[in-house]
Amino acid sequence: ICDLLRENAPIEPVPPITWKLDCYHKDGARIEAAFRCYIHCADSKQTEDRCKIIVCHTNVIRYFVCRALQFPPEGWLRLGLNNGSITWITIRPSGRVGLRMMGDSGFIPPEKLTRT
């Protein structure tokens, strides 16, 4: 369990919502640190694929997706995910990033789908 991946709002979204601004400063820095810790290029000497499984709140996942794809991170709240869904990001040693899957929840029965 990594404390950096705890839930909260990573950055003030655009368009803005009502939220405590001090949360963005405290939690945003923590979530950005988690991004830098977990989402990065593979080592150029790496010869085999590696997979990291990260289980965390959808706010963190949405922020990671925006940052990894070099989209404006303030757009994180525009992305919607079901709880328990799967997102798959591929990062090549060259730095090329691909979003293979986002919010896949087809394995969850429709009556069990939830969002927060």
N, C-alpha and C positions, 0 to 999 in steps of 0.2 A: 504494500500500500504506500503510495507516494502522496505526501501532504500537499505537494504542488498542484495536484490534480483535483483538489476539492472544488465543490460547486461554488459558483457565484457569477456575477456579470464581469466579463473581462475588460470591457472598454465601453464608454458611452456610445450607444448605437445612434445611427442616423437613419431615419428620423429619430429624434430623441424621445425618450419616455420618462415618466416620473420615476426617479430612483435616487438613492442617496449617493451624492457625488463622491463622498469619501470612500465608498466601497470600490469605486473604479480605481482609485489611486492605490489602495492597499491590495485588493484582490487582482486588479489588472496586472500589477507588477509580478505577482506570484504566478498567474496563469501564463504570462509572457515567458517567465523563467521556465515553466513546464514545457512550453513550445520549444524553446531553445535547447532544452535537455533532451527531448524525445524526437523532435522533427528536424532532421538534418541530413545532408548528403551522406551516402555510404562512403567509406574509405576507398580510395582509388585502388588499393591493393586487395580489396575484398573480392573473393572469387566465387562465393556462393551467396544465394539470396538469404536474407535474414528477415525475420518477421517479428514485429513487436506488437503485442496485443495490449491495448490501453482501454481500460474500463473506467468511464467517467461520465459526468453530467453532460447533457446535450449542449449547454452553453459553451463548455470547454471544447467540445468536438466542433461546433460551428465556427468558433474562433480559430481553431487549428486549421480547418479547411480553408478559410479565407486567407490566413497567413501563408499557408503552404502554396496556395495557388497565386499568391501575390495580388489578391483582390483587396480592395480597401477593407481593413478589418472592422471598420465601423458598421459594415453591412451584416455582421454576424447574426443579428436578430431577424433578418429577412429570410433566413434559411430555417426550414422546419424539419424536425426529426421525430419519429416515434421513439418512446422509451424502449430500450433493449435492442435498438436497430444496429446494423453493422455499416460502418464506413471504412473504406479501404483506400489508402493513399499509397502510391508508389513513388519512391524517390531514387533516381539513378545516380551513380557516382558522378555523372556529368552535371548534376544539378537539375536535370529535367524531372518535372513533377507531373504526375497524372492522378486524377481522381477516378479510380476504377469503379467505385460504388459509394453511394452516400445514402444513408438512412434506409438501407434495405431491411424490411421487416416482413417479407413474404413468408417467412417460416413461422410467424406468430399468427395464431388464429384471429380473424378479424374482430371477434368479440372480446379479445384480450388486449387489443391495441390501446395504448394510452399515450398522452402527451402532457408535458408540464410546462 
